[in-house]
Amino acid sequence: MKNPVTMQSSAVSRNAAALIATVAAGAAVYWLRDILTPLAMALFLLIMIDGVKRTVAARTPLNDRWAGVAALVLVVLAFFASIGIIVNGAAGFFGEASGVSQNIGPRIDQIIRDVYGMARLNNPPTAQELINGVDIRGYVASIAIQAQGIASGAFFVMVYLGFLLASQIGFRRKIVAMFPQKRQRDEAIAVFERVRGGVEGYIWVQTVTGAMICVVAWILMRAVGLQNAEFWTFVIFIVGFIPVLGGAVAGLAPPLFALVQFPSYWPALILLVGLQTILFIVGNMIQPRMQGDNQNIDPVVVLLSLAFWGKLWGVVGMFLSTPLAVMAMAILAEFQGSRWMAILLSGDGEPYADEGKSNRKKAGETETETEGRAGA
């Protein structure tokens, strides 16, 4: 019988302490979610402001100060505009003027009758019979509470963002005080730049690919005459930042509402095929080429991060799940004791993009030298 693998007591105690610390940290993140959720969103906006600031400073004659002001105004206006478009668009779409609320019941009844007719079944149920056991008022109340929470959460996000911007003034002095030696200070700054670069790369890729999808989606929705095509286009762009679930919402929500709006099934079928096609092309051909080393994360980790942060922080956690995974991988890779976790999180086993390239280059040079010696 094979003997079991033995581990040193120090390794066992260290791993047990790491496991306990992880569980305790997860519990703290859950209990403090009302405080940490707007703080995380504020940090996300701060990174966006910094990236926009450097872009504006590089492409315009503005100095760093005015470029920062312009970036702050742009990001804050885009943040509040996004919330306003989502809330007002949803209210208008489900309002009486759109006709959706009046048509949804009879249209669902017609769809059920058609499905039963295709299956050669008798006595199809009505929509009212199907939803008798569903607490509609409870869902409406929950949606209202979430809408109110979005408004209050946006206020706290802005408060946190203001204090984070104010604290940037002394950030350089804090770094010098924490790391008096230049080598350590350079390493800390390099870690920060890796984290910032990973998050900014993710935002850039999702923004560009989301814009591609939205252009095609808007053309399709306008072509079939779907109501509130602009609202649905914006929803598709926003949910594109949520991995896995974002693609499902973008590809299925407009066709489902097309079923309610139109008496024919062809507009919904056109939207379904067209949206699924563009999502497949962008997700499998364009996006992987753009990501490169910016999002070197294992797909399983992306899925687990989505489930984990969605459970802890709800929709905001889903939105920030991938940036948080990128940040965790970059930080864990800096310490010898936690580097193995960064390797597991990475997609190719190389948490550092530049390190991976250098290792592959060295390996290629070694193979070339070996082949040269063998040929000689």
Order of alpha helices (4+ residues) and beta strands (2+ residues): alpha-alpha-alpha-alpha-alpha-alpha-alpha-alpha-alpha-alpha-alpha-alpha-alpha-alpha-alpha
